[in-house]
């Protein structure tokens, strides 16, 4: 496998690690759901979920778009 392809896949795996860290951050925010203001407490969980979802989608998209960037 050429070095360029290895770098692309390694970058994708690094983003997967970031997505995993976001998943842990979201799980840690679950402890704050017992408060009196449920609407305010759930906002941080939604933000962590959105960041995790976006980083996962980028992580998936990098290897899929790789053939489009190849030059000959």
Biopython code that builds the backbone (N, CA, C, O; Angstrom):
import numpy as np
from Bio.PDB.StructureBuilder import StructureBuilder

atoms = [
    (1, "UNK", "N", (0.847, -1.168, 0.000)),
    (1, "UNK", "CA", (0.000, 0.000, 0.000)),
    (1, "UNK", "C", (0.902, 1.244, 0.000)),
    (1, "UNK", "O", (1.837, 1.323, 0.797)),
    (2, "UNK", "N", (0.635, 2.199, -0.870)),
    (2, "UNK", "CA", (1.454, 3.415, -0.912)),
    (2, "UNK", "C", (1.342, 4.230, 0.381)),
    (2, "UNK", "O", (0.354, 4.149, 1.110)),
    (3, "UNK", "N", (2.380, 5.010, 0.631)),
    (3, "UNK", "CA", (2.418, 5.806, 1.865)),
    (3, "UNK", "C", (1.278, 6.809, 1.930)),
    (3, "UNK", "O", (0.766, 7.102, 3.011)),
    (4, "UNK", "N", (0.880, 7.334, 0.787)),
    (4, "UNK", "CA", (-0.197, 8.333, 0.787)),
    (4, "UNK", "C", (-1.507, 7.715, 1.283)),
    (4, "UNK", "O", (-2.230, 8.334, 2.062)),
    (5, "UNK", "N", (-1.804, 6.516, 0.839)),
    (5, "UNK", "CA", (-3.018, 5.832, 1.284)),
    (5, "UNK", "C", (-2.937, 5.505, 2.769)),
    (5, "UNK", "O", (-3.936, 5.594, 3.483)),
    (6, "UNK", "N", (-1.761, 5.133, 3.232)),
    (6, "UNK", "CA", (-1.592, 4.849, 4.652)),
    (6, "UNK", "C", (-1.853, 6.095, 5.486)),
    (6, "UNK", "O", (-2.476, 6.015, 6.545)),
    (7, "UNK", "N", (-1.377, 7.251, 5.014)),
    (7, "UNK", "CA", (-1.607, 8.506, 5.748)),
    (7, "UNK", "C", (-3.084, 8.868, 5.790)),
    (7, "UNK", "O", (-3.582, 9.340, 6.812)),
    (8, "UNK", "N", (-3.780, 8.648, 4.687)),
    (8, "UNK", "CA", (-5.212, 8.968, 4.641)),
    (8, "UNK", "C", (-5.984, 8.090, 5.620)),
    (8, "UNK", "O", (-6.851, 8.579, 6.344)),
    (9, "UNK", "N", (-5.677, 6.823, 5.644)),
    (9, "UNK", "CA", (-6.367, 5.914, 6.559)),
    (9, "UNK", "C", (-5.994, 6.208, 8.009)),
    (9, "UNK", "O", (-6.840, 6.111, 8.897)),
    (10, "UNK", "N", (-4.742, 6.565, 8.253)),
    (10, "UNK", "CA", (-4.331, 6.917, 9.609)),
    (10, "UNK", "C", (-5.050, 8.176, 10.090)),
    (10, "UNK", "O", (-5.423, 8.268, 11.260)),
    (11, "UNK", "N", (-5.244, 9.140, 9.200)),
    (11, "UNK", "CA", (-5.985, 10.349, 9.567)),
    (11, "UNK", "C", (-7.425, 10.007, 9.909)),
    (11, "UNK", "O", (-7.992, 10.551, 10.856)),
    (12, "UNK", "N", (-8.001, 9.123, 9.150)),
    (12, "UNK", "CA", (-9.372, 8.696, 9.426)),
    (12, "UNK", "C", (-9.464, 8.015, 10.791)),
    (12, "UNK", "O", (-10.422, 8.242, 11.530)),
    (13, "UNK", "N", (-8.501, 7.203, 11.123)),
    (13, "UNK", "CA", (-8.510, 6.530, 12.422)),
    (13, "UNK", "C", (-8.288, 7.514, 13.567)),
    (13, "UNK", "O", (-8.829, 7.326, 14.657)),
    (14, "UNK", "N", (-7.507, 8.549, 13.333)),
    (14, "UNK", "CA", (-7.332, 9.574, 14.367)),
    (14, "UNK", "C", (-8.648, 10.291, 14.652)),
    (14, "UNK", "O", (-8.968, 10.588, 15.803)),
    (15, "UNK", "N", (-9.401, 10.564, 13.600)),
    (15, "UNK", "CA", (-10.706, 11.188, 13.804)),
    (15, "UNK", "C", (-11.661, 10.249, 14.533)),
    (15, "UNK", "O", (-12.539, 10.706, 15.264)),
    (16, "UNK", "N", (-11.499, 8.956, 14.344)),
    (16, "UNK", "CA", (-12.322, 7.996, 15.080)),
    (16, "UNK", "C", (-12.008, 8.052, 16.569)),
    (16, "UNK", "O", (-12.897, 7.859, 17.398)),
    (17, "UNK", "N", (-10.764, 8.312, 16.910)),
    (17, "UNK", "CA", (-10.389, 8.469, 18.316)),
    (17, "UNK", "C", (-11.055, 9.708, 18.892)),
    (17, "UNK", "O", (-11.514, 9.689, 20.034)),
    (18, "UNK", "N", (-11.114, 10.780, 18.120)),
    (18, "UNK", "CA", (-11.795, 11.995, 18.568)),
    (18, "UNK", "C", (-13.278, 11.719, 18.778)),
    (18, "UNK", "O", (-13.865, 12.202, 19.747)),
    (19, "UNK", "N", (-13.885, 10.956, 17.891)),
    (19, "UNK", "CA", (-15.297, 10.597, 18.048)),
    (19, "UNK", "C", (-15.499, 9.783, 19.321)),
    (19, "UNK", "O", (-16.495, 9.967, 20.021)),
    (20, "UNK", "N", (-14.585, 8.903, 19.622)),
    (20, "UNK", "CA", (-14.668, 8.131, 20.864)),
    (20, "UNK", "C", (-14.551, 9.009, 22.093)),
    (20, "UNK", "O", (-15.235, 8.783, 23.091)),
    (21, "UNK", "N", (-13.688, 10.008, 22.026)),
    (21, "UNK", "CA", (-13.551, 10.941, 23.147)),
    (21, "UNK", "C", (-14.831, 11.750, 23.334)),
    (21, "UNK", "O", (-15.227, 12.038, 24.463)),
    (22, "UNK", "N", (-15.469, 12.113, 22.241)),
    (22, "UNK", "CA", (-16.756, 12.823, 22.339)),
    (22, "UNK", "C", (-17.824, 11.936, 22.952)),
    (22, "UNK", "O", (-18.682, 12.416, 23.693)),
    (23, "UNK", "N", (-17.779, 10.660, 22.652)),
    (23, "UNK", "CA", (-18.729, 9.714, 23.233)),
    (23, "UNK", "C", (-18.544, 9.648, 24.744)),
    (23, "UNK", "O", (-19.521, 9.581, 25.490)),
    (24, "UNK", "N", (-17.290, 9.666, 25.198)),
    (24, "UNK", "CA", (-17.017, 9.656, 26.632)),
    (24, "UNK", "C", (-17.505, 10.949, 27.269)),
    (24, "UNK", "O", (-18.080, 10.928, 28.357)),
    (25, "UNK", "N", (-17.277, 12.079, 26.594)),
    (25, "UNK", "CA", (-17.763, 13.358, 27.111)),
    (25, "UNK", "C", (-19.275, 13.387, 27.239)),
    (25, "UNK", "O", (-19.811, 13.927, 28.207)),
    (26, "UNK", "N", (-19.951, 12.818, 26.279)),
    (26, "UNK", "CA", (-21.415, 12.757, 26.336)),
    (26, "UNK", "C", (-21.864, 11.882, 27.501)),
    (26, "UNK", "O", (-22.822, 12.218, 28.198)),
    (27, "UNK", "N", (-21.179, 10.766, 27.714)),
    (27, "UNK", "CA", (-21.549, 9.880, 28.814)),
    (27, "UNK", "C", (-21.332, 10.558, 30.166)),
    (27, "UNK", "O", (-22.101, 10.340, 31.102)),
    (28, "UNK", "N", (-20.296, 11.371, 30.268)),
    (28, "UNK", "CA", (-20.046, 12.071, 31.528)),
    (28, "UNK", "C", (-21.109, 13.130, 31.814)),
    (28, "UNK", "O", (-21.377, 13.439, 32.975)),
    (29, "UNK", "N", (-21.707, 13.678, 30.782)),
    (29, "UNK", "CA", (-22.749, 14.696, 30.967)),
    (29, "UNK", "C", (-24.070, 14.100, 31.432)),
    (29, "UNK", "O", (-24.944, 14.835, 31.892)),
    (30, "UNK", "N", (-24.235, 12.800, 31.325)),
    (30, "UNK", "CA", (-25.481, 12.169, 31.760)),
    (30, "UNK", "C", (-25.712, 12.303, 33.257)),
    (30, "UNK", "O", (-26.851, 12.226, 33.717)),
    (31, "UNK", "N", (-24.647, 12.503, 34.020)),
    (31, "UNK", "CA", (-24.781, 12.648, 35.468)),
    (31, "UNK", "C", (-25.538, 13.922, 35.850)),
    (31, "UNK", "O", (-26.080, 14.003, 36.952)),
    (32, "UNK", "N", (-25.584, 14.914, 34.964)),
    (32, "UNK", "CA", (-26.222, 16.197, 35.273)),
    (32, "UNK", "C", (-27.692, 16.251, 34.872)),
    (32, "UNK", "O", (-28.301, 17.318, 34.950)),
    (33, "UNK", "N", (-28.276, 15.146, 34.448)),
    (33, "UNK", "CA", (-29.666, 15.156, 33.997)),
    (33, "UNK", "C", (-30.683, 15.216, 35.128)),
    (33, "UNK", "O", (-31.859, 15.472, 34.873)),
    (34, "UNK", "N", (-30.274, 14.994, 36.345)),
    (34, "UNK", "CA", (-31.219, 14.952, 37.456)),
    (34, "UNK", "C", (-31.593, 16.309, 38.005)),
    (34, "UNK", "O", (-32.314, 16.378, 39.000)),
    (35, "UNK", "N", (-31.136, 17.393, 37.402)),
    (35, "UNK", "CA", (-31.412, 18.734, 37.909)),
    (35, "UNK", "C", (-32.838, 19.174, 37.659)),
    (35, "UNK", "O", (-33.582, 18.510, 36.938)),
    (36, "UNK", "N", (-33.221, 20.292, 38.253)),
    (36, "UNK", "CA", (-34.598, 20.774, 38.103)),
    (36, "UNK", "C", (-34.905, 21.327, 36.708)),
    (36, "UNK", "O", (-36.059, 21.308, 36.279)),
    (37, "UNK", "N", (-33.891, 21.817, 36.001)),
    (37, "UNK", "CA", (-34.101, 22.401, 34.681)),
    (37, "UNK", "C", (-33.639, 21.409, 33.616)),
    (37, "UNK", "O", (-32.490, 21.451, 33.175)),
    (38, "UNK", "N", (-34.531, 20.526, 33.210)),
    (38, "UNK", "CA", (-34.185, 19.459, 32.266)),
    (38, "UNK", "C", (-33.776, 20.022, 30.910)),
    (38, "UNK", "O", (-32.855, 19.504, 30.278)),
    (39, "UNK", "N", (-34.448, 21.073, 30.460)),
    (39, "UNK", "CA", (-34.150, 21.632, 29.141)),
    (39, "UNK", "C", (-32.720, 22.152, 29.071)),
    (39, "UNK", "O", (-32.029, 21.942, 28.074)),
    (40, "UNK", "N", (-32.282, 22.818, 30.108)),
    (40, "UNK", "CA", (-30.916, 23.348, 30.129)),
    (40, "UNK", "C", (-29.887, 22.218, 30.263)),
    (40, "UNK", "O", (-28.806, 22.290, 29.679)),
    (41, "UNK", "N", (-30.218, 21.196, 31.017)),
    (41, "UNK", "CA", (-29.274, 20.103, 31.245)),
    (41, "UNK", "C", (-29.043, 19.260, 30.002)),
    (41, "UNK", "O", (-27.950, 18.725, 29.814)),
    (42, "UNK", "N", (-30.043, 19.135, 29.161)),
    (42, "UNK", "CA", (-29.932, 18.263, 27.998)),
    (42, "UNK", "C", (-29.171, 18.925, 26.836)),
    (42, "UNK", "O", (-28.769, 18.238, 25.898)),
    (43, "UNK", "N", (-28.974, 20.229, 26.889)),
    (43, "UNK", "CA", (-28.294, 20.938, 25.797)),
    (43, "UNK", "C", (-26.858, 20.451, 25.621)),
    (43, "UNK", "O", (-26.415, 20.248, 24.490)),
    (44, "UNK", "N", (-26.131, 20.261, 26.704)),
    (44, "UNK", "CA", (-24.738, 19.808, 26.574)),
    (44, "UNK", "C", (-24.668, 18.402, 25.992)),
    (44, "UNK", "O", (-23.739, 18.080, 25.251)),
    (45, "UNK", "N", (-25.645, 17.565, 26.323)),
    (45, "UNK", "CA", (-25.660, 16.213, 25.760)),
    (45, "UNK", "C", (-25.921, 16.273, 24.261)),
    (45, "UNK", "O", (-25.315, 15.524, 23.495)),
    (46, "UNK", "N", (-26.805, 17.148, 23.843)),
    (46, "UNK", "CA", (-27.093, 17.290, 22.416)),
    (46, "UNK", "C", (-25.873, 17.814, 21.669)),
    (46, "UNK", "O", (-25.587, 17.366, 20.559)),
    (47, "UNK", "N", (-25.161, 18.745, 22.260)),
    (47, "UNK", "CA", (-23.950, 19.284, 21.616)),
    (47, "UNK", "C", (-22.883, 18.196, 21.483)),
    (47, "UNK", "O", (-22.276, 18.054, 20.422)),
    (48, "UNK", "N", (-22.651, 17.432, 22.544)),
    (48, "UNK", "CA", (-21.668, 16.350, 22.468)),
    (48, "UNK", "C", (-22.066, 15.317, 21.423)),
    (48, "UNK", "O", (-21.216, 14.788, 20.707)),
    (49, "UNK", "N", (-23.359, 15.034, 21.340)),
    (49, "UNK", "CA", (-23.830, 14.075, 20.346)),
    (49, "UNK", "C", (-23.596, 14.602, 18.928)),
    (49, "UNK", "O", (-23.187, 13.848, 18.045)),
    (50, "UNK", "N", (-23.851, 15.877, 18.713)),
    (50, "UNK", "CA", (-23.654, 16.462, 17.383)),
    (50, "UNK", "C", (-22.178, 16.438, 16.985)),
    (50, "UNK", "O", (-21.849, 16.143, 15.836)),
    (51, "UNK", "N", (-21.299, 16.744, 17.921)),
    (51, "UNK", "CA", (-19.860, 16.721, 17.622)),
    (51, "UNK", "C", (-19.405, 15.299, 17.314)),
    (51, "UNK", "O", (-18.621, 15.077, 16.391)),
    (52, "UNK", "N", (-19.896, 14.347, 18.081)),
    (52, "UNK", "CA", (-19.543, 12.945, 17.824)),
    (52, "UNK", "C", (-20.045, 12.501, 16.458)),
    (52, "UNK", "O", (-19.314, 11.860, 15.703)),
    (53, "UNK", "N", (-21.275, 12.836, 16.143)),
    (53, "UNK", "CA", (-21.860, 12.436, 14.863)),
    (53, "UNK", "C", (-21.101, 13.055, 13.689)),
    (53, "UNK", "O", (-20.807, 12.369, 12.710)),
    (54, "UNK", "N", (-20.786, 14.337, 13.783)),
    (54, "UNK", "CA", (-20.066, 15.006, 12.686)),
    (54, "UNK", "C", (-18.662, 14.443, 12.503)),
    (54, "UNK", "O", (-18.229, 14.208, 11.375)),
    (55, "UNK", "N", (-17.954, 14.226, 13.601)),
    (55, "UNK", "CA", (-16.602, 13.669, 13.459)),
    (55, "UNK", "C", (-16.653, 12.243, 12.914)),
    (55, "UNK", "O", (-15.757, 11.843, 12.171)),
    (56, "UNK", "N", (-17.674, 11.474, 13.262)),
    (56, "UNK", "CA", (-17.825, 10.137, 12.705)),
    (56, "UNK", "C", (-18.105, 10.191, 11.210)),
    (56, "UNK", "O", (-17.558, 9.394, 10.449)),
    (57, "UNK", "N", (-18.946, 11.117, 10.785)),
    (57, "UNK", "CA", (-19.257, 11.238, 9.360)),
    (57, "UNK", "C", (-18.030, 11.659, 8.554)),
    (57, "UNK", "O", (-17.828, 11.178, 7.439)),
    (58, "UNK", "N", (-17.220, 12.542, 9.102)),
    (58, "UNK", "CA", (-15.982, 12.929, 8.414)),
    (58, "UNK", "C", (-15.033, 11.744, 8.362)),
    (58, "UNK", "O", (-14.377, 11.504, 7.349)),
    (59, "UNK", "N", (-14.966, 11.004, 9.463)),
    (59, "UNK", "CA", (-14.100, 9.826, 9.522)),
    (59, "UNK", "C", (-14.505, 8.789, 8.484)),
    (59, "UNK", "O", (-13.644, 8.153, 7.876)),
    (60, "UNK", "N", (-15.787, 8.616, 8.278)),
    (60, "UNK", "CA", (-16.267, 7.673, 7.274)),
    (60, "UNK", "C", (-16.040, 8.212, 5.862)),
    (60, "UNK", "O", (-15.728, 7.447, 4.949)),
    (61, "UNK", "N", (-16.192, 9.509, 5.679)),
    (61, "UNK", "CA", (-16.109, 10.105, 4.355)),
    (61, "UNK", "C", (-14.709, 10.176, 3.776)),
    (61, "UNK", "O", (-14.549, 10.184, 2.555)),
    (62, "UNK", "N", (-13.702, 10.227, 4.618)),
    (62, "UNK", "CA", (-12.330, 10.353, 4.118)),
    (62, "UNK", "C", (-11.930, 9.157, 3.248)),
    (62, "UNK", "O", (-11.493, 9.368, 2.117)),
    (63, "UNK", "N", (-12.056, 7.924, 3.718)),
    (63, "UNK", "CA", (-11.663, 6.809, 2.845)),
    (63, "UNK", "C", (-12.563, 6.645, 1.622)),
    (63, "UNK", "O", (-12.107, 6.191, 0.573)),
    (64, "UNK", "N", (-13.835, 7.010, 1.752)),
    (64, "UNK", "CA", (-14.744, 6.870, 0.624)),
    (64, "UNK", "C", (-14.390, 7.853, -0.490)),
    (64, "UNK", "O", (-14.493, 7.509, -1.667)),
    (65, "UNK", "N", (-13.979, 9.055, -0.141)),
    (65, "UNK", "CA", (-13.640, 10.072, -1.143)),
    (65, "UNK", "C", (-12.217, 9.954, -1.660)),
    (65, "UNK", "O", (-11.813, 10.707, -2.546)),
    (66, "UNK", "N", (-11.464, 9.025, -1.120)),
    (66, "UNK", "CA", (-10.069, 8.870, -1.533)),
    (66, "UNK", "C", (-9.898, 8.614, -3.022)),
    (66, "UNK", "O", (-8.994, 9.201, -3.617)),
    (67, "UNK", "N", (-10.713, 7.769, -3.669)),
    (67, "UNK", "CA", (-10.524, 7.547, -5.113)),
    (67, "UNK", "C", (-10.748, 8.823, -5.939)),
    (67, "UNK", "O", (-10.220, 8.936, -7.045)),
    (68, "UNK", "N", (-11.509, 9.766, -5.424)),
    (68, "UNK", "CA", (-11.749, 11.004, -6.181)),
    (68, "UNK", "C", (-10.505, 11.895, -6.210)),
    (68, "UNK", "O", (-10.361, 12.723, -7.110)),
    (69, "UNK", "N", (-9.608, 11.734, -5.236)),
    (69, "UNK", "CA", (-8.430, 12.582, -5.172)),
    (69, "UNK", "C", (-7.209, 11.981, -5.839)),
    (69, "UNK", "O", (-6.186, 12.651, -5.977)),
    (70, "UNK", "N", (-7.302, 10.729, -6.254)),
    (70, "UNK", "CA", (-6.151, 10.073, -6.872)),
    (70, "UNK", "C", (-5.909, 10.661, -8.255)),
    (70, "UNK", "O", (-6.843, 10.902, -9.020)),
    (71, "UNK", "N", (-4.636, 10.885, -8.557)),
    (71, "UNK", "CA", (-4.269, 11.457, -9.863)),
    (71, "UNK", "C", (-3.460, 10.412, -10.640)),
    (71, "UNK", "O", (-2.236, 10.339, -10.534)),
    (72, "UNK", "N", (-4.163, 9.631, -11.400)),
    (72, "UNK", "CA", (-3.530, 8.681, -12.298)),
    (72, "UNK", "C", (-2.898, 7.571, -11.630)),
    (72, "UNK", "O", (-2.327, 6.699, -12.286)),
]
sb = StructureBuilder()
sb.init_structure("model")
sb.init_model(0)
sb.init_chain("A")
sb.init_seg("    ")
for serial, (resi, resn, name, xyz) in enumerate(atoms, 1):
    if name == "N":
        sb.init_residue(resn, " ", resi, " ")
    sb.init_atom(name, np.array(xyz, "f"), 0.0, 1.0, " ", f" {name:<3s}", serial, name[0])
structure = sb.get_structure()
